[in-house]
Amino acid sequence: MTVQRDAVLAALRRVDDPRSGADLVSAGMVRALMIEGANVRFVLEIAPGDAPKMEPVRAAAEAAVAAVDGVDQVSVVLTAHSANAPPPDLKARSAEPKGAQKIPGIDRIIAIASGKGGVGKSTVSSNLAVALAAEGRRVGLLDADVFGPSQPRMLGVSGHPASPDGKTILPLRNHGVTLMSVGLMLREEEAVVWRGPMLMGALQQMLGQVQWGALDVLLVDLPPGTGDVQMTLAQKAELTGAIIVSTPQDIALLDARKGIDMFNKLEVPILGMIENMSTHICSNCGHEEHTFGHGGAAAEAERIGVPLLAELPLSMDIRIASDGGAPIVVSDPNSAHAQAFRALARRLIEAGNG
């Protein structure tokens, strides 16, 4: 039985932070929550020097989670950021424009884009990243969907990235993927209210000041549309190319064409298209149906002369796995859904793009 993240968070909301009076989750103390089957691990972030008086809170949090149905083992650690090395403030400064730059240590950068929201672009990005890692690649994932950062939840990562000098940002890692996201700097329910220059500055910092290390490929999960983030990425980083994710229906393809046109104007190669939610298999009777139509992305890919990289299914299993912080590629690696992402990863590698 896999423990649900929401059940763990609900248990932690019943434990209060004595300093603020708020529960541990609302106070933003719960970090790096990891759930692996029946085992739960997380960190409670406290102020430097507070460890002795916060030990009872740690014990209470451990007991609360241990009481959740299905939990066999709980590990809770107290940690504190050094007062001399606070987490970086991505809003504080913006980098000077220097033109497109190669990011040291990163062989390839691939943008994952869509014309509209709701087509599953972030789900594709997280599963593709994990699938590439499973194929032996060194993979990074930059969650550039600033207003809706979902990758920390999908990859089961939480906590503030450390900054040893206030400038360099140390990313977090899970499932073999190195991750950086604005969502790691904020509470999960906190909105980002930034104008264009702040967005551009934050993106440039996440590209240039994050210690990515040596990567074969960095995937960039872009927000939907054709706005500041997309243009900044194309103008400031040397991109290998872009992958366009769309569902089959005409309304999604209309917006996907705008994204394709944007990348063409920015002289970014289109590596191919992915038709997501292409088919649905009923879990009760096995009947296959095309809820959003079928073949629209294939026809568009043929029209513009790029490969159709994959036709991915609409599946509740994929959604549940992503919500639980373990993409289907790692939570159910032998499933047909996981194998579809593995095949996509292998196709990119064979083309020299993975």
C-alpha beads as a LAMMPS data file, in Angstrom:
LAMMPS data file: protein, C-alpha beads

354 atoms
353 bonds

1 atom types
1 bond types

-500.0 500.0 xlo xhi
-500.0 500.0 ylo yhi
-500.0 500.0 zlo zhi

Masses

1 110.0

Atoms # bond

1 1 1 0.000 0.000 0.000
2 1 1 1.440 3.374 -1.045
3 1 1 0.916 6.136 1.499
4 1 1 -0.769 9.221 0.067
5 1 1 1.014 12.555 0.360
6 1 1 -2.214 14.354 1.301
7 1 1 -2.743 12.018 4.278
8 1 1 0.760 12.749 5.567
9 1 1 0.282 16.500 5.192
10 1 1 -3.096 16.289 6.955
11 1 1 -1.417 14.567 9.908
12 1 1 1.285 17.232 10.060
13 1 1 -1.351 19.957 10.044
14 1 1 -2.453 18.627 13.442
15 1 1 0.950 19.480 14.947
16 1 1 1.606 23.140 15.839
17 1 1 4.761 25.216 15.605
18 1 1 5.126 26.728 19.121
19 1 1 6.880 29.786 17.726
20 1 1 4.197 30.936 15.297
21 1 1 1.122 29.116 16.579
22 1 1 0.439 27.829 13.059
23 1 1 0.528 24.165 12.115
24 1 1 3.778 22.785 10.704
25 1 1 2.579 22.789 7.093
26 1 1 1.133 26.308 7.182
27 1 1 4.281 27.560 8.894
28 1 1 6.324 26.271 5.950
29 1 1 8.482 24.021 8.135
30 1 1 7.919 20.731 6.284
31 1 1 10.599 20.225 3.653
32 1 1 11.921 17.396 1.445
33 1 1 8.858 15.188 2.021
34 1 1 9.612 11.821 0.458
35 1 1 7.216 8.858 0.349
36 1 1 8.514 5.494 -0.804
37 1 1 5.846 2.845 -0.374
38 1 1 5.169 2.650 3.375
39 1 1 8.252 4.684 4.348
40 1 1 8.019 8.443 4.932
41 1 1 10.929 10.868 5.289
42 1 1 10.908 14.622 5.730
43 1 1 12.778 17.557 7.209
44 1 1 11.535 20.175 9.664
45 1 1 13.240 23.470 8.959
46 1 1 13.915 25.461 12.133
47 1 1 15.872 28.533 13.158
48 1 1 19.577 28.086 13.956
49 1 1 20.038 27.130 17.612
50 1 1 16.433 25.978 18.115
51 1 1 17.141 22.246 17.904
52 1 1 16.870 21.439 21.671
53 1 1 13.513 23.147 22.196
54 1 1 12.109 21.890 18.876
55 1 1 12.885 18.222 19.604
56 1 1 9.414 17.683 21.183
57 1 1 7.847 19.074 18.000
58 1 1 9.950 16.689 15.905
59 1 1 8.793 13.780 18.079
60 1 1 5.160 14.882 17.804
61 1 1 5.426 15.135 14.018
62 1 1 6.965 11.675 13.832
63 1 1 4.195 10.204 15.980
64 1 1 1.472 11.932 13.927
65 1 1 2.776 10.534 10.642
66 1 1 3.395 7.089 12.135
67 1 1 -0.332 6.954 12.942
68 1 1 -1.323 7.408 9.276
69 1 1 -2.779 4.258 7.738
70 1 1 -0.173 2.296 5.807
71 1 1 2.907 3.983 7.264
72 1 1 5.528 1.522 8.507
73 1 1 8.531 3.747 9.060
74 1 1 9.025 7.484 9.646
75 1 1 12.249 9.483 9.587
76 1 1 12.176 13.137 10.671
77 1 1 15.235 15.380 10.775
78 1 1 15.595 18.916 12.130
79 1 1 17.646 21.261 9.992
80 1 1 18.418 24.960 9.851
81 1 1 19.869 27.250 7.222
82 1 1 23.005 29.043 8.301
83 1 1 22.322 32.636 9.269
84 1 1 25.268 33.582 7.049
85 1 1 23.949 31.773 3.987
86 1 1 20.244 32.479 3.437
87 1 1 18.404 30.984 0.481
88 1 1 18.834 33.122 -2.627
89 1 1 16.160 35.694 -3.435
90 1 1 15.299 35.227 -7.081
91 1 1 13.405 38.538 -7.117
92 1 1 16.253 40.646 -5.836
93 1 1 18.291 41.155 -8.968
94 1 1 18.275 40.491 -12.679
95 1 1 21.220 39.478 -14.789
96 1 1 22.535 41.799 -17.462
97 1 1 21.615 40.764 -20.996
98 1 1 24.508 39.003 -22.715
99 1 1 22.844 37.126 -25.561
100 1 1 22.455 33.373 -25.881
101 1 1 24.969 31.559 -23.672
102 1 1 26.004 27.934 -23.341
103 1 1 25.463 26.782 -19.752
104 1 1 28.727 25.282 -18.447
105 1 1 28.562 21.513 -18.011
106 1 1 25.270 21.067 -19.899
107 1 1 25.502 19.341 -23.273
108 1 1 21.935 19.938 -24.487
109 1 1 18.995 22.114 -23.452
110 1 1 15.526 21.118 -24.651
111 1 1 12.452 23.276 -24.135
112 1 1 9.168 21.437 -23.487
113 1 1 6.429 23.779 -24.661
114 1 1 2.724 23.992 -25.404
115 1 1 0.493 26.621 -26.902
116 1 1 -2.153 26.295 -24.193
117 1 1 -2.448 25.045 -20.653
118 1 1 -4.016 21.774 -19.609
119 1 1 -2.438 19.556 -22.251
120 1 1 -0.199 17.701 -19.776
121 1 1 3.098 19.400 -20.639
122 1 1 4.431 19.274 -17.071
123 1 1 3.423 15.628 -16.652
124 1 1 5.228 14.809 -19.888
125 1 1 8.282 16.792 -18.740
126 1 1 8.619 15.002 -15.394
127 1 1 8.083 11.532 -16.844
128 1 1 10.453 12.199 -19.747
129 1 1 13.126 13.449 -17.337
130 1 1 12.828 10.313 -15.195
131 1 1 12.739 8.104 -18.295
132 1 1 15.943 9.660 -19.635
133 1 1 17.580 9.123 -16.242
134 1 1 16.448 5.478 -16.317
135 1 1 18.177 5.164 -19.697
136 1 1 21.435 6.218 -18.057
137 1 1 21.456 9.906 -18.972
138 1 1 22.470 12.695 -16.589
139 1 1 19.307 14.783 -16.500
140 1 1 18.280 18.149 -15.117
141 1 1 14.787 19.639 -15.068
142 1 1 14.208 23.379 -14.844
143 1 1 10.629 24.219 -13.906
144 1 1 10.227 27.535 -15.716
145 1 1 6.426 27.530 -15.394
146 1 1 6.816 30.368 -12.895
147 1 1 3.131 31.039 -12.223
148 1 1 2.222 27.351 -11.903
149 1 1 5.322 25.455 -10.756
150 1 1 4.256 21.819 -10.427
151 1 1 7.512 19.900 -10.760
152 1 1 8.362 19.840 -7.015
153 1 1 5.085 17.996 -6.361
154 1 1 5.439 15.718 -9.387
155 1 1 9.002 14.695 -8.511
156 1 1 8.314 14.454 -4.767
157 1 1 10.763 17.224 -3.869
158 1 1 10.341 19.954 -1.255
159 1 1 12.603 22.241 0.730
160 1 1 14.608 25.365 0.030
161 1 1 17.651 24.959 -2.219
162 1 1 20.761 25.904 -0.267
163 1 1 23.069 28.776 -1.210
164 1 1 26.556 28.556 0.291
165 1 1 27.518 32.091 -0.736
166 1 1 24.200 33.840 -1.410
167 1 1 24.836 33.652 -5.172
168 1 1 25.294 30.010 -6.170
169 1 1 22.112 27.939 -5.866
170 1 1 22.312 24.230 -5.069
171 1 1 19.439 22.342 -6.761
172 1 1 17.605 19.384 -5.268
173 1 1 17.480 15.868 -6.661
174 1 1 15.113 12.899 -6.742
175 1 1 14.458 9.880 -8.999
176 1 1 17.812 10.513 -10.698
177 1 1 16.788 14.028 -11.827
178 1 1 18.364 17.313 -10.701
179 1 1 15.575 19.864 -10.178
180 1 1 15.291 23.619 -9.816
181 1 1 11.951 25.413 -9.531
182 1 1 10.586 28.691 -8.244
183 1 1 8.133 26.461 -6.384
184 1 1 10.981 25.389 -4.097
185 1 1 11.331 28.989 -2.920
186 1 1 7.659 29.389 -1.985
187 1 1 4.945 27.751 0.048
188 1 1 2.908 25.445 -2.169
189 1 1 -0.169 27.691 -2.018
190 1 1 1.756 30.975 -2.411
191 1 1 1.220 32.870 -5.653
192 1 1 3.980 34.455 -7.730
193 1 1 3.053 38.079 -8.469
194 1 1 5.876 39.260 -10.716
195 1 1 6.118 41.506 -13.748
196 1 1 8.149 40.731 -16.856
197 1 1 11.578 42.004 -15.712
198 1 1 11.348 39.982 -12.492
199 1 1 10.416 36.861 -14.468
200 1 1 13.347 37.326 -16.810
201 1 1 15.770 37.932 -13.960
202 1 1 14.600 34.845 -12.075
203 1 1 14.883 32.646 -15.168
204 1 1 18.401 33.879 -15.927
205 1 1 19.440 33.162 -12.346
206 1 1 18.013 29.650 -12.476
207 1 1 19.919 29.032 -15.695
208 1 1 23.220 30.649 -14.821
209 1 1 23.560 30.582 -11.038
210 1 1 22.276 27.081 -10.288
211 1 1 25.062 24.542 -9.801
212 1 1 23.687 22.051 -12.301
213 1 1 26.863 19.993 -12.518
214 1 1 27.610 17.854 -15.580
215 1 1 24.387 17.051 -17.458
216 1 1 23.728 15.279 -20.729
217 1 1 20.453 17.148 -21.073
218 1 1 18.508 19.866 -19.276
219 1 1 14.760 19.831 -19.899
220 1 1 12.983 23.163 -19.421
221 1 1 9.280 22.918 -18.548
222 1 1 7.922 26.164 -20.006
223 1 1 4.655 27.894 -19.139
224 1 1 1.934 27.723 -21.788
225 1 1 1.785 30.445 -24.392
226 1 1 4.335 32.692 -26.091
227 1 1 5.385 35.166 -23.414
228 1 1 8.394 36.597 -21.600
229 1 1 9.707 33.305 -20.238
230 1 1 9.831 31.608 -23.651
231 1 1 11.521 34.582 -25.300
232 1 1 14.036 35.014 -22.482
233 1 1 15.000 31.338 -22.592
234 1 1 15.537 31.392 -26.365
235 1 1 17.512 34.626 -26.253
236 1 1 19.701 33.861 -23.230
237 1 1 20.481 30.131 -23.533
238 1 1 21.733 28.082 -26.472
239 1 1 18.838 25.691 -27.035
240 1 1 19.204 22.356 -28.776
241 1 1 15.563 22.656 -29.727
242 1 1 11.955 22.556 -28.564
243 1 1 9.390 19.781 -28.215
244 1 1 5.745 20.784 -28.643
245 1 1 3.135 18.981 -26.540
246 1 1 -0.486 19.083 -27.679
247 1 1 -3.686 17.143 -27.292
248 1 1 -5.337 15.997 -30.549
249 1 1 -8.265 18.396 -30.719
250 1 1 -8.298 21.400 -33.015
251 1 1 -8.458 24.047 -30.289
252 1 1 -5.212 22.793 -28.740
253 1 1 -3.513 22.529 -32.131
254 1 1 -4.463 26.121 -32.974
255 1 1 -2.483 27.303 -29.960
256 1 1 0.328 24.790 -30.568
257 1 1 0.836 26.370 -34.008
258 1 1 1.412 29.732 -32.319
259 1 1 4.118 28.163 -30.156
260 1 1 5.728 26.598 -33.223
261 1 1 5.637 29.952 -35.020
262 1 1 7.274 31.647 -32.029
263 1 1 10.181 29.185 -31.967
264 1 1 10.604 29.550 -35.727
265 1 1 10.871 33.321 -35.323
266 1 1 13.402 32.851 -32.523
267 1 1 15.356 30.395 -34.731
268 1 1 14.938 27.500 -32.293
269 1 1 14.651 24.097 -34.037
270 1 1 11.470 22.080 -33.463
271 1 1 12.653 18.591 -32.508
272 1 1 9.188 17.091 -32.810
273 1 1 5.663 16.959 -31.441
274 1 1 4.036 14.802 -28.781
275 1 1 0.331 13.971 -28.898
276 1 1 -0.691 13.657 -25.256
277 1 1 -4.006 12.164 -24.090
278 1 1 -4.083 10.458 -27.471
279 1 1 -6.128 7.463 -26.345
280 1 1 -7.895 6.169 -23.251
281 1 1 -8.348 2.533 -22.220
282 1 1 -11.294 1.905 -19.901
283 1 1 -9.985 0.290 -16.703
284 1 1 -13.204 -1.730 -16.333
285 1 1 -13.912 -3.108 -19.798
286 1 1 -10.718 -2.451 -21.754
287 1 1 -12.502 -0.429 -24.439
288 1 1 -10.261 2.064 -26.220
289 1 1 -11.642 5.492 -27.023
290 1 1 -10.209 8.765 -28.285
291 1 1 -11.664 11.244 -25.816
292 1 1 -10.021 14.269 -27.427
293 1 1 -9.878 12.927 -30.957
294 1 1 -6.843 11.258 -32.488
295 1 1 -4.125 12.011 -34.992
296 1 1 -4.276 15.808 -34.889
297 1 1 -0.691 16.212 -33.680
298 1 1 0.510 13.589 -36.184
299 1 1 -1.065 15.539 -39.032
300 1 1 0.424 18.803 -37.784
301 1 1 3.876 17.253 -37.387
302 1 1 3.688 15.944 -40.949
303 1 1 2.530 19.352 -42.201
304 1 1 5.526 21.190 -40.738
305 1 1 7.996 18.386 -41.453
306 1 1 8.984 17.297 -37.941
307 1 1 8.730 13.887 -36.249
308 1 1 5.769 12.781 -34.176
309 1 1 7.806 11.651 -31.167
310 1 1 5.070 9.865 -29.221
311 1 1 1.350 9.296 -28.777
312 1 1 0.842 9.161 -25.015
313 1 1 -2.287 7.852 -23.279
314 1 1 -4.803 9.571 -21.038
315 1 1 -4.646 7.560 -17.822
316 1 1 -5.669 7.996 -14.205
317 1 1 -2.612 5.948 -13.208
318 1 1 -0.329 8.615 -14.690
319 1 1 -2.212 11.353 -12.843
320 1 1 -2.183 9.538 -9.490
321 1 1 1.531 8.793 -9.797
322 1 1 2.349 12.427 -10.547
323 1 1 0.224 13.707 -7.664
324 1 1 2.036 11.270 -5.363
325 1 1 5.501 12.544 -6.258
326 1 1 6.666 9.422 -8.094
327 1 1 6.094 9.592 -11.876
328 1 1 4.656 6.466 -13.483
329 1 1 8.086 5.642 -14.948
330 1 1 9.388 4.929 -11.428
331 1 1 6.194 4.013 -9.574
332 1 1 5.107 1.364 -12.097
333 1 1 8.074 0.862 -14.449
334 1 1 6.685 -2.251 -16.148
335 1 1 3.356 -0.687 -17.097
336 1 1 2.507 0.146 -20.703
337 1 1 2.305 3.822 -19.718
338 1 1 5.840 3.821 -18.307
339 1 1 7.144 1.993 -21.346
340 1 1 5.649 4.672 -23.620
341 1 1 7.794 7.302 -21.878
342 1 1 10.848 5.033 -21.974
343 1 1 10.351 4.604 -25.728
344 1 1 10.126 8.388 -26.093
345 1 1 13.377 8.794 -24.146
346 1 1 15.139 6.199 -26.298
347 1 1 13.951 7.908 -29.467
348 1 1 15.436 11.222 -28.326
349 1 1 18.719 9.550 -27.380
350 1 1 18.947 7.791 -30.742
351 1 1 18.391 11.137 -32.481
352 1 1 21.228 12.691 -30.458
353 1 1 18.888 14.919 -28.463
354 1 1 18.684 13.014 -25.176

Bonds

1 1 1 2
2 1 2 3
3 1 3 4
4 1 4 5
5 1 5 6
6 1 6 7
7 1 7 8
8 1 8 9
9 1 9 10
10 1 10 11
11 1 11 12
12 1 12 13
13 1 13 14
14 1 14 15
15 1 15 16
16 1 16 17
17 1 17 18
18 1 18 19
19 1 19 20
20 1 20 21
21 1 21 22
22 1 22 23
23 1 23 24
24 1 24 25
25 1 25 26
26 1 26 27
27 1 27 28
28 1 28 29
29 1 29 30
30 1 30 31
31 1 31 32
32 1 32 33
33 1 33 34
34 1 34 35
35 1 35 36
36 1 36 37
37 1 37 38
38 1 38 39
39 1 39 40
40 1 40 41
41 1 41 42
42 1 42 43
43 1 43 44
44 1 44 45
45 1 45 46
46 1 46 47
47 1 47 48
48 1 48 49
49 1 49 50
50 1 50 51
51 1 51 52
52 1 52 53
53 1 53 54
54 1 54 55
55 1 55 56
56 1 56 57
57 1 57 58
58 1 58 59
59 1 59 60
60 1 60 61
61 1 61 62
62 1 62 63
63 1 63 64
64 1 64 65
65 1 65 66
66 1 66 67
67 1 67 68
68 1 68 69
69 1 69 70
70 1 70 71
71 1 71 72
72 1 72 73
73 1 73 74
74 1 74 75
75 1 75 76
76 1 76 77
77 1 77 78
78 1 78 79
79 1 79 80
80 1 80 81
81 1 81 82
82 1 82 83
83 1 83 84
84 1 84 85
85 1 85 86
86 1 86 87
87 1 87 88
88 1 88 89
89 1 89 90
90 1 90 91
91 1 91 92
92 1 92 93
93 1 93 94
94 1 94 95
95 1 95 96
96 1 96 97
97 1 97 98
98 1 98 99
99 1 99 100
100 1 100 101
101 1 101 102
102 1 102 103
103 1 103 104
104 1 104 105
105 1 105 106
106 1 106 107
107 1 107 108
108 1 108 109
109 1 109 110
110 1 110 111
111 1 111 112
112 1 112 113
113 1 113 114
114 1 114 115
115 1 115 116
116 1 116 117
117 1 117 118
118 1 118 119
119 1 119 120
120 1 120 121
121 1 121 122
122 1 122 123
123 1 123 124
124 1 124 125
125 1 125 126
126 1 126 127
127 1 127 128
128 1 128 129
129 1 129 130
130 1 130 131
131 1 131 132
132 1 132 133
133 1 133 134
134 1 134 135
135 1 135 136
136 1 136 137
137 1 137 138
138 1 138 139
139 1 139 140
140 1 140 141
141 1 141 142
142 1 142 143
143 1 143 144
144 1 144 145
145 1 145 146
146 1 146 147
147 1 147 148
148 1 148 149
149 1 149 150
150 1 150 151
151 1 151 152
152 1 152 153
153 1 153 154
154 1 154 155
155 1 155 156
156 1 156 157
157 1 157 158
158 1 158 159
159 1 159 160
160 1 160 161
161 1 161 162
162 1 162 163
163 1 163 164
164 1 164 165
165 1 165 166
166 1 166 167
167 1 167 168
168 1 168 169
169 1 169 170
170 1 170 171
171 1 171 172
172 1 172 173
173 1 173 174
174 1 174 175
175 1 175 176
176 1 176 177
177 1 177 178
178 1 178 179
179 1 179 180
180 1 180 181
181 1 181 182
182 1 182 183
183 1 183 184
184 1 184 185
185 1 185 186
186 1 186 187
187 1 187 188
188 1 188 189
189 1 189 190
190 1 190 191
191 1 191 192
192 1 192 193
193 1 193 194
194 1 194 195
195 1 195 196
196 1 196 197
197 1 197 198
198 1 198 199
199 1 199 200
200 1 200 201
201 1 201 202
202 1 202 203
203 1 203 204
204 1 204 205
205 1 205 206
206 1 206 207
207 1 207 208
208 1 208 209
209 1 209 210
210 1 210 211
211 1 211 212
212 1 212 213
213 1 213 214
214 1 214 215
215 1 215 216
216 1 216 217
217 1 217 218
218 1 218 219
219 1 219 220
220 1 220 221
221 1 221 222
222 1 222 223
223 1 223 224
224 1 224 225
225 1 225 226
226 1 226 227
227 1 227 228
228 1 228 229
229 1 229 230
230 1 230 231
231 1 231 232
232 1 232 233
233 1 233 234
234 1 234 235
235 1 235 236
236 1 236 237
237 1 237 238
238 1 238 239
239 1 239 240
240 1 240 241
241 1 241 242
242 1 242 243
243 1 243 244
244 1 244 245
245 1 245 246
246 1 246 247
247 1 247 248
248 1 248 249
249 1 249 250
250 1 250 251
251 1 251 252
252 1 252 253
253 1 253 254
254 1 254 255
255 1 255 256
256 1 256 257
257 1 257 258
258 1 258 259
259 1 259 260
260 1 260 261
261 1 261 262
262 1 262 263
263 1 263 264
264 1 264 265
265 1 265 266
266 1 266 267
267 1 267 268
268 1 268 269
269 1 269 270
270 1 270 271
271 1 271 272
272 1 272 273
273 1 273 274
274 1 274 275
275 1 275 276
276 1 276 277
277 1 277 278
278 1 278 279
279 1 279 280
280 1 280 281
281 1 281 282
282 1 282 283
283 1 283 284
284 1 284 285
285 1 285 286
286 1 286 287
287 1 287 288
288 1 288 289
289 1 289 290
290 1 290 291
291 1 291 292
292 1 292 293
293 1 293 294
294 1 294 295
295 1 295 296
296 1 296 297
297 1 297 298
298 1 298 299
299 1 299 300
300 1 300 301
301 1 301 302
302 1 302 303
303 1 303 304
304 1 304 305
305 1 305 306
306 1 306 307
307 1 307 308
308 1 308 309
309 1 309 310
310 1 310 311
311 1 311 312
312 1 312 313
313 1 313 314
314 1 314 315
315 1 315 316
316 1 316 317
317 1 317 318
318 1 318 319
319 1 319 320
320 1 320 321
321 1 321 322
322 1 322 323
323 1 323 324
324 1 324 325
325 1 325 326
326 1 326 327
327 1 327 328
328 1 328 329
329 1 329 330
330 1 330 331
331 1 331 332
332 1 332 333
333 1 333 334
334 1 334 335
335 1 335 336
336 1 336 337
337 1 337 338
338 1 338 339
339 1 339 340
340 1 340 341
341 1 341 342
342 1 342 343
343 1 343 344
344 1 344 345
345 1 345 346
346 1 346 347
347 1 347 348
348 1 348 349
349 1 349 350
350 1 350 351
351 1 351 352
352 1 352 353
353 1 353 354
